[in-house]
Amino acid sequence: MPSIDIRRTHNLSLPEARAVVEKVAARMHEKFDIAGRWEGDTLHFSRPGVNGQIAVGSDAIRVHAELGLLLSPLKGMVEQEIRRKLDEHFG
């Protein structure tokens, strides 16, 4: 399975960074029906065809996702969209 692994530094406090990820997660759920659950400072998300996590650190965000067979051909587009959202919220 193809995977996406992106790390982005930020200058927010941990609670502020987590709030931004929570907002993005709510949008992902609304738009793509992706379910998420927090374990500590890591948001685990899944839906058929994708599983991953967004780890919120004191100075960086790390997004890791495993794409299923049907989403494999869209890896570049999915990765580009994740980078765009990270730039928008943490750039």
C-alpha positions as CSV (number, residue, x, y, z in Angstrom):
1,M,0.0,0.0,0.0
2,P,1.3,3.5,-0.8
3,S,1.8,5.8,2.1
4,I,2.1,9.5,2.7
5,D,4.4,10.9,5.3
6,I,4.6,14.7,5.8
7,R,6.1,16.7,8.6
8,R,5.5,20.5,9.0
9,T,7.0,22.7,11.6
10,H,4.8,25.3,13.3
11,N,5.1,28.2,15.8
12,L,1.8,27.6,17.7
13,S,1.3,26.4,21.2
14,L,0.4,22.7,21.5
15,P,-3.3,23.6,22.4
16,E,-3.5,26.0,19.5
17,A,-2.0,23.4,17.0
18,R,-4.3,20.7,18.4
19,A,-7.3,23.1,17.9
20,V,-6.3,23.6,14.3
21,V,-6.1,19.9,13.7
22,E,-9.5,19.4,15.3
23,K,-10.9,22.0,12.9
24,V,-9.4,20.2,9.9
25,A,-10.6,16.9,11.2
26,A,-14.2,18.2,11.5
27,R,-14.0,19.4,7.9
28,M,-12.6,16.0,6.8
29,H,-15.5,14.2,8.5
30,E,-18.0,16.6,6.9
31,K,-16.5,16.4,3.4
32,F,-15.2,12.8,3.2
33,D,-17.0,11.0,6.1
34,I,-13.6,10.3,7.7
35,A,-13.9,9.2,11.4
36,G,-11.3,10.4,13.8
37,R,-10.4,9.7,17.5
38,W,-7.7,11.3,19.7
39,E,-5.2,9.2,21.6
40,G,-3.1,11.7,23.5
41,D,-1.9,14.3,21.0
42,T,-2.4,12.1,18.0
43,L,-5.6,12.0,15.9
44,H,-6.2,8.6,14.3
45,F,-8.5,8.7,11.3
46,S,-9.9,6.1,8.9
47,R,-12.5,5.3,6.3
48,P,-12.6,2.6,3.7
49,G,-9.4,3.1,1.6
50,V,-7.4,5.2,4.0
51,N,-6.0,4.9,7.5
52,G,-3.7,7.4,9.2
53,Q,-2.8,9.7,12.0
54,I,-1.9,13.3,12.6
55,A,0.6,13.7,15.4
56,V,0.6,17.2,17.1
57,G,3.9,18.1,18.6
58,S,5.1,21.3,20.3
59,D,6.9,22.5,17.2
60,A,5.7,20.2,14.4
61,I,2.7,18.3,12.9
62,R,3.2,14.9,11.3
63,V,0.7,13.4,8.9
64,H,1.0,9.7,8.0
65,A,-1.6,7.9,5.9
66,E,-1.8,4.5,4.3
67,L,-3.8,4.5,1.1
68,G,-5.8,1.4,0.0
69,L,-5.7,-0.1,-3.5
70,L,-8.5,2.1,-4.9
71,L,-6.9,5.4,-3.7
72,S,-3.4,4.4,-4.8
73,P,-3.6,6.1,-8.2
74,L,-4.7,9.3,-6.5
75,K,-1.7,9.4,-4.1
76,G,-0.1,12.5,-5.7
77,M,-3.4,14.4,-5.6
78,V,-4.1,13.4,-2.0
79,E,-0.6,14.4,-0.9
80,Q,-0.8,17.7,-2.7
81,E,-4.1,18.5,-1.0
82,I,-2.6,17.6,2.5
83,R,0.4,19.9,1.8
84,R,-2.0,22.7,0.7
85,K,-4.0,22.4,3.9
86,L,-0.9,22.3,6.0
87,D,0.4,25.5,4.3
88,E,-3.0,27.1,4.8
89,H,-3.1,26.4,8.5
90,F,0.6,26.2,9.6
91,G,2.5,28.1,6.8
